Amino acid sequence: MRKLITIAFVLAGLSADAQQLTQYSHYVLNYFAINPAVAGSSPCLDMKLGYRRQWAGIEGSPSSAFANLHGNFGKKKHNFHGIGGQVESDDAGPLSYTSMAIAYAYHLKVSRKYMLSLGVSAGFMQYRIDAAGLVLPDVQFGNDPAFTGVSSDFVLPIVNTGLWLYSEDRFYGFAIRNVSNNQVEDIGLATRIVPHFSFTHGRAIEMNDGFMFKPSAQLKYVGSSRLSIDANAMIDYKSKVELGLGFRSESGLVGLFRVDLFKYVTLAYAYDNSLSRMRLGGRHSHEIVLGIKACALGESRATHCAAYD
């Protein structure tokens, strides 16, 4: 029964204007996965590895894994270039995809305090559907237009773009994922991988005794769906440990944790407690992110943003 519920939910989400790409609770820590304009913003070569398991306890529930890397080069006065790449895999029952993209960004100083970055990434996405994993009566399967002439694998181009305005204590980001608005001709009557729009803002507010308050919010819009919001509030202690809470509209509450294991190694964990109808089958989601930085001696090519880095 749980498998049937999951399959029905996933298929409905693919054909409708709804969230189709992976979303993360640690969206600030892994903002490069959302916005290519972040490429090169860290003073050091920045790598993130992560895994997310959603709705634990439901068979066929979504799971995601990612790896990305970005750095900067060609500094000229305050301006410089950023380059990076990322790989992402998402598995949700009978549907799954793997995407690969290369990103480029140009950072320029626009005022005494602010840097502005414009970025774009391009690559491909391979979608897969496993019809053998569907538990449906033959008569329903044969008459369902979503599976008429279905292809087990198909490859689509992807283009993402973004803007990022940042200083030492705050940032503003705007990103569009899947600008190309690809149509999947072999599944459904009008199935598209629609563009995902997001606007993100974060700040770092100094407090006493080495503490820092780091609020952030992300507005998201997909197709004709309702506007949704993610909001996180973190307390940072001497840039070594962070604890916080998050909220995702129409979904639930999130517990957030980050710790610096070594000088250039960070480990983060998020625990989502769903308040939506999915809580009846599996209310818990888990996310873990490992961050690794490689810094050359005296490296200082980018503006350090305490709200993001």
TARAMO-V178423 format. One record per helix or strand. SS is the DSSP state (2 for helix, 1 for strand). FROM is the first residue (numbers start at 1). TO is the last residue. If there is no record, write none. Layout:
[[SS,FROM,TO] [SS,FROM,TO]]
This chain:
[[2,2,15] [2,31,33] [2,36,38] [1,45,56] [1,63,76] [1,79,92] [1,95,109] [1,115,129] [2,131,133] [2,138,143] [2,145,147] [1,153,166] [1,170,177] [1,182,184] [1,191,193] [1,196,203] [1,205,206] [1,211,222] [1,228,237] [1,241,248] [1,252,262] [1,265,274] [2,277,280] [1,284,294]]
